[in-house]
Amino acid sequence: MENTSSPLESDVIKAETDLTVVQEAAKLIGHSGSPESAITGILRLMSQMLGLNRGRVLLSTPDDSALHIQYSYGLTPEERQRGVYSFEEGITGRVMRQGQLAVVQNIDEEPGYLFRAVDRQTLPDGVVAYIAIPILEGNTPVGVLAVNRLRMRPRSFSADLVILRILATFIAQIIKINSLIEERTNHLQAENQELKDALQNQQTNHGILGDSRAVQDALLQVTRVAKTQVTVLLTGESGTGKERFSQILHLNSARKEQPFLAINCAAIPDQLLESELFGHERGAFTGASATKAGKIELASGGTLFLDEIGDLNLELQSKLLRVLEGQVIQRVGGNKDIPVDVRIVTATHKNLQDAVNRGEFRLDLFYRLNVFPIHLPPLRSREGDVRILARHFLLSANREYGRYTLLGSGVMERLESYSWPGNIRQLENVIKRAVLMAEDGTISIMDIEAILRQESTISRHLEAGQQNSADPDGPTAFNNAMAPGSARAQNTTNPGPGRPYSWVRADEAGELTNALQQTGGNKTRAAALLGMTPRQFRYRLEKLNMNNGPEPDPDNV
């Protein structure tokens, strides 16, 4: 039948065809599971709907010395294998080198056309043209999109060039996305292997991540003394893992099937600490409505870990000495000796010898505790362990916050160069905060520098020895600190475990509100964003009467 379509109708049909090709190609980008299926699908559309045949995408070889056919439609495997061009030869090499398209009206009359991939006998007998479009990333050629077509066709070359430019842009995006995915996959595989190796070492390290000589020496001492009944004193800076080492000691001892209890002597006011340690009888004081066993009694048969033993007042030091010497206790308000069988492990970041010299710590108790001292190394002395710990904390933070965050270029080197006055606890806090701050899924060196500038305040206070011995979150500590004329009311900065800690001020409300807004009401994440523990954050909300608003989703808290 004779074609009666007018030129205008023919142009409309061509435009609709081009639009369909673009729409279908766009769908392939989003729905294809691999670059192979997406790009091959685009080349198939070009052939079947536009008559642009034997489409191929040429990319650089791994050593960037030549171009090779990576994807194609209508070529045999042998033809694809033959399609290799240096950047200095053929039409394809010139397009890649110059970043400019090329149109060959008749391949038989073009000396630069090499017939390398497809023999002339394979092509149609008529006049065959060749079009090559550079695939650009920005202004840089990363490949070439090339096709053959019959010269004598109703469809113009200009129309083909327009659609090929669009499709070359699509292919460039597919290649870029695939490159990013491969980069992240390789990065994660390397991280996972590193963590896997670290976790395998963890089996022999009793759960301690790190293979530095300093930490291995500390572990060796712990395991040597674990099976004895010797009293152990763990010393070291805040955040070096003293409680974790005490657990290792317990788990390697004959008491491992019995209770392990821990208490921080600096976190509980003196008037409550005695009851926590020794228990109390009913009616011993206001509110003592029932008899209660203390931590020493509850840990009988097992191990009791007393952290920050240097903060114990002299009266409680005397009572603890009696436990160590006679293995008996008396509850508060009681007069009956209760026998106990407990191994006491203590820890401190203070110099107890200096405290003895100042009359703040009993000499006889010091000798009872210091039978076998083990010094835990600071993180800056654990060569190579920052890398392992940072990877571990990054994985944990990604899992906790539902993120997929990576460390950017130079970040690990910056973490390794920092002195970490707050040690492992500080490193974990920094990584968590960085994960929350990262906007594009990558922690940048700028993110880390900003956080470490905030952390530098901690360093100054730690070096000055300005550490508070009371719980910064407890109501007693708050009331004492804010008493008129008190030293803490005048000097409010206190380095807590997460960041330099300021006592609650009215002008903090805006900062807390902003953090909650940024994290969608998630208090744990908001606390990490501000460098606080969740307890510190909740305590501020309570003191500032900010808990009256609607509660967030329980799954988001």
Secondary structure in CASP SS format (residue, H / E / C, confidence):
PFRMAT SS
TARGET T0000
AUTHOR 0000-0000-0000
METHOD secondary structure of the structure
MODEL  1
M C 1.00
E C 1.00
N C 1.00
T C 1.00
S C 1.00
S C 1.00
P H 1.00
L H 1.00
E H 1.00
S H 1.00
D H 1.00
V H 1.00
I H 1.00
K H 1.00
A H 1.00
E H 1.00
T H 1.00
D H 1.00
L H 1.00
T H 1.00
V H 1.00
V H 1.00
Q H 1.00
E H 1.00
A H 1.00
A H 1.00
K H 1.00
L H 1.00
I H 1.00
G H 1.00
H H 1.00
S C 1.00
G C 1.00
S C 1.00
P H 1.00
E H 1.00
S H 1.00
A H 1.00
I H 1.00
T H 1.00
G H 1.00
I H 1.00
L H 1.00
R H 1.00
L H 1.00
M H 1.00
S H 1.00
Q H 1.00
M H 1.00
L H 1.00
G C 1.00
L C 1.00
N E 1.00
R E 1.00
G E 1.00
R E 1.00
V E 1.00
L E 1.00
L E 1.00
S E 1.00
T C 1.00
P C 1.00
D C 1.00
D C 1.00
S C 1.00
A E 1.00
L E 1.00
H E 1.00
I E 1.00
Q E 1.00
Y E 1.00
S E 1.00
Y C 1.00
G C 1.00
L C 1.00
T C 1.00
P H 1.00
E H 1.00
E H 1.00
R H 1.00
Q H 1.00
R H 1.00
G C 1.00
V E 1.00
Y E 1.00
S E 1.00
F C 1.00
E C 1.00
E C 1.00
G H 1.00
I H 1.00
T H 1.00
G H 1.00
R H 1.00
V H 1.00
M H 1.00
R H 1.00
Q H 1.00
G C 1.00
Q C 1.00
L C 1.00
A E 1.00
V E 1.00
V E 1.00
Q C 1.00
N C 1.00
I H 1.00
D H 1.00
E H 1.00
E C 1.00
P C 1.00
G C 1.00
Y C 1.00
L C 1.00
F C 1.00
R C 1.00
A C 1.00
V C 1.00
D C 1.00
R H 1.00
Q H 1.00
T H 1.00
L C 1.00
P C 1.00
D C 1.00
G C 1.00
V C 1.00
V E 1.00
A E 1.00
Y E 1.00
I E 1.00
A E 1.00
I E 1.00
P E 1.00
I E 1.00
L E 1.00
E E 1.00
G C 1.00
N C 1.00
T E 1.00
P E 1.00
V E 1.00
G E 1.00
V E 1.00
L E 1.00
A E 1.00
V E 1.00
N E 1.00
R E 1.00
L E 1.00
R C 1.00
M C 1.00
R C 1.00
P C 1.00
R C 1.00
S C 1.00
F H 1.00
S H 1.00
A H 1.00
D H 1.00
L H 1.00
V H 1.00
I H 1.00
L H 1.00
R H 1.00
I H 1.00
L H 1.00
A H 1.00
T H 1.00
F H 1.00
I H 1.00
A H 1.00
Q H 1.00
I H 1.00
I H 1.00
K H 1.00
I H 1.00
N H 1.00
S H 1.00
L H 1.00
I H 1.00
E H 1.00
E H 1.00
R H 1.00
T H 1.00
N H 1.00
H H 1.00
L H 1.00
Q H 1.00
A H 1.00
E H 1.00
N H 1.00
Q H 1.00
E H 1.00
L H 1.00
K H 1.00
D H 1.00
A H 1.00
L H 1.00
Q H 1.00
N H 1.00
Q H 1.00
Q H 1.00
T H 1.00
N C 1.00
H C 1.00
G C 1.00
I C 1.00
L C 1.00
G C 1.00
D C 1.00
S C 1.00
R H 1.00
A H 1.00
V H 1.00
Q H 1.00
D H 1.00
A H 1.00
L H 1.00
L H 1.00
Q H 1.00
V H 1.00
T H 1.00
R H 1.00
V H 1.00
A H 1.00
K C 1.00
T C 1.00
Q C 1.00
V C 1.00
T C 1.00
V E 1.00
L E 1.00
L E 1.00
T E 1.00
G C 1.00
E C 1.00
S C 1.00
G C 1.00
T C 1.00
G C 1.00
K H 1.00
E H 1.00
R H 1.00
F H 1.00
S H 1.00
Q H 1.00
I H 1.00
L H 1.00
H H 1.00
L H 1.00
N C 1.00
S C 1.00
A C 1.00
R C 1.00
K C 1.00
E C 1.00
Q C 1.00
P C 1.00
F E 1.00
L E 1.00
A E 1.00
I E 1.00
N E 1.00
C C 1.00
A C 1.00
A C 1.00
I C 1.00
P C 1.00
D H 1.00
Q H 1.00
L H 1.00
L H 1.00
E H 1.00
S H 1.00
E H 1.00
L H 1.00
F H 1.00
G E 1.00
H E 1.00
E C 1.00
R C 1.00
G C 1.00
A C 1.00
F C 1.00
T C 1.00
G C 1.00
A C 1.00
S C 1.00
A C 1.00
T C 1.00
K E 1.00
A E 1.00
G C 1.00
K H 1.00
I H 1.00
E H 1.00
L H 1.00
A C 1.00
S C 1.00
G C 1.00
G C 1.00
T E 1.00
L E 1.00
F E 1.00
L E 1.00
D E 1.00
E C 1.00
I H 1.00
G H 1.00
D H 1.00
L C 1.00
N C 1.00
L H 1.00
E H 1.00
L H 1.00
Q H 1.00
S H 1.00
K H 1.00
L H 1.00
L H 1.00
R H 1.00
V H 1.00
L H 1.00
E H 1.00
G H 1.00
Q C 1.00
V E 1.00
I E 1.00
Q C 1.00
R C 1.00
V E 1.00
G C 1.00
G C 1.00
N C 1.00
K C 1.00
D C 1.00
I E 1.00
P E 1.00
V C 1.00
D C 1.00
V C 1.00
R E 1.00
I E 1.00
V E 1.00
T E 1.00
A E 1.00
T E 1.00
H C 1.00
K C 1.00
N C 1.00
L H 1.00
Q H 1.00
D H 1.00
A H 1.00
V H 1.00
N H 1.00
R C 1.00
G C 1.00
E C 1.00
F C 1.00
R C 1.00
L H 1.00
D H 1.00
L H 1.00
F H 1.00
Y H 1.00
R H 1.00
L H 1.00
N C 1.00
V C 1.00
F E 1.00
P E 1.00
I E 1.00
H E 1.00
L C 1.00
P C 1.00
P C 1.00
L H 1.00
R H 1.00
S H 1.00
R C 1.00
E C 1.00
G C 1.00
D H 1.00
V H 1.00
R H 1.00
I H 1.00
L H 1.00
A H 1.00
R H 1.00
H H 1.00
F H 1.00
L H 1.00
L H 1.00
S H 1.00
A H 1.00
N H 1.00
R H 1.00
E H 1.00
Y H 1.00
G C 1.00
R C 1.00
Y C 1.00
T C 1.00
L E 1.00
L E 1.00
G C 1.00
S C 1.00
G C 1.00
V H 1.00
M H 1.00
E H 1.00
R H 1.00
L H 1.00
E H 1.00
S H 1.00
Y C 1.00
S C 1.00
W C 1.00
P C 1.00
G C 1.00
N H 1.00
I H 1.00
R H 1.00
Q H 1.00
L H 1.00
E H 1.00
N H 1.00
V H 1.00
I H 1.00
K H 1.00
R H 1.00
A H 1.00
V H 1.00
L H 1.00
M H 1.00
A C 1.00
E C 1.00
D C 1.00
G C 1.00
T E 1.00
I E 1.00
S C 1.00
I H 1.00
M H 1.00
D H 1.00
I H 1.00
E H 1.00
A H 1.00
I H 1.00
L H 1.00
R H 1.00
Q H 1.00
E H 1.00
S H 1.00
T H 1.00
I H 1.00
S H 1.00
R H 1.00
H H 1.00
L H 1.00
E H 1.00
A H 1.00
G C 1.00
Q C 1.00
Q C 1.00
N C 1.00
S C 1.00
A C 1.00
D C 1.00
P C 1.00
D C 1.00
G C 1.00
P H 1.00
T H 1.00
A H 1.00
F H 1.00
N H 1.00
N H 1.00
A H 1.00
M C 1.00
A C 1.00
P C 1.00
G C 1.00
S C 1.00
A H 1.00
R H 1.00
A H 1.00
Q H 1.00
N C 1.00
T C 1.00
T E 1.00
N E 1.00
P E 1.00
G C 1.00
P C 1.00
G C 1.00
R C 1.00
P E 1.00
Y E 1.00
S E 1.00
W C 1.00
V C 1.00
R C 1.00
A H 1.00
D H 1.00
E H 1.00
A H 1.00
G H 1.00
E H 1.00
L H 1.00
T H 1.00
N H 1.00
A H 1.00
L H 1.00
Q H 1.00
Q H 1.00
T C 1.00
G C 1.00
G C 1.00
N C 1.00
K H 1.00
T H 1.00
R H 1.00
A H 1.00
A H 1.00
A H 1.00
L H 1.00
L C 1.00
G C 1.00
M C 1.00
T C 1.00
P H 1.00
R H 1.00
Q H 1.00
F H 1.00
R H 1.00
Y H 1.00
R H 1.00
L H 1.00
E H 1.00
K H 1.00
L C 1.00
N C 1.00
M C 1.00
N C 1.00
N C 1.00
G C 1.00
P C 1.00
E C 1.00
P C 1.00
D C 1.00
P H 1.00
D H 1.00
N H 1.00
V C 1.00
END
